[in-house]
Amino acid sequence: MREADLTNAQWRKSSYSSGDGGENCVEVAAGLPGLVPVRDSKNSGGPVLVVGARAWAGFIGALRN
């Protein structure tokens, strides 16, 4: 798998995050076709997990169910 360039990534939290800074949240970044970068909102400089877009869609669908 290629390394994703996240230099200009636009990170966002879930709309379900609490308004107090989202103590237990993840952030995702858009703009990388076929990939979804995911990181811990409490550690924005920490590691990033890059997931395939199809796998991410399946994960989100399972959460909704």
C-alpha positions in Angstrom: 0.0 0.0 0.0 1.3 3.5 -0.8 1.9 6.0 1.9 -0.8 8.7 2.1 0.3 12.4 2.1 -1.7 13.9 4.9 0.2 17.3 4.9 -2.9 19.2 3.9 -5.6 16.9 5.3 -8.8 18.4 6.4 -9.7 16.5 9.6 -13.3 16.4 10.9 -15.0 14.8 13.9 -18.2 12.9 13.9 -21.4 15.0 14.3 -22.0 12.7 17.3 -19.0 14.1 19.1 -19.7 16.0 22.3 -19.3 19.7 22.3 -16.7 19.7 25.0 -13.9 18.7 22.7 -14.9 15.2 22.1 -13.1 13.2 24.8 -13.5 9.8 23.1 -13.6 10.7 19.4 -11.8 9.8 16.2 -11.3 12.2 13.3 -11.3 11.3 9.6 -9.9 13.1 6.6 -11.3 13.4 3.2 -9.7 14.0 -0.2 -7.8 10.8 -0.7 -9.6 8.7 -3.3 -10.2 5.2 -2.0 -8.7 5.8 1.4 -10.0 7.1 4.8 -7.3 8.3 7.2 -8.5 7.9 10.9 -6.8 9.4 14.0 -7.4 9.9 17.7 -8.7 13.4 18.3 -6.8 13.6 21.6 -3.5 12.9 19.8 -3.6 14.8 16.5 0.2 14.4 16.1 0.0 10.7 16.8 -0.3 7.7 14.4 -2.9 7.6 11.7 -4.7 4.5 10.5 -5.4 4.5 6.8 -8.4 2.3 5.9 -9.7 1.4 2.5 -12.9 3.4 1.6 -15.0 0.2 1.1 -13.9 -1.3 4.4 -14.7 2.1 6.1 -18.2 2.1 4.5 -18.8 -1.4 5.8 -17.7 -0.4 9.3 -19.9 2.6 9.4 -22.8 0.6 8.0 -22.4 -2.0 10.8 -22.3 0.8 13.4 -25.6 2.2 12.1 -27.3 -1.2 12.3 
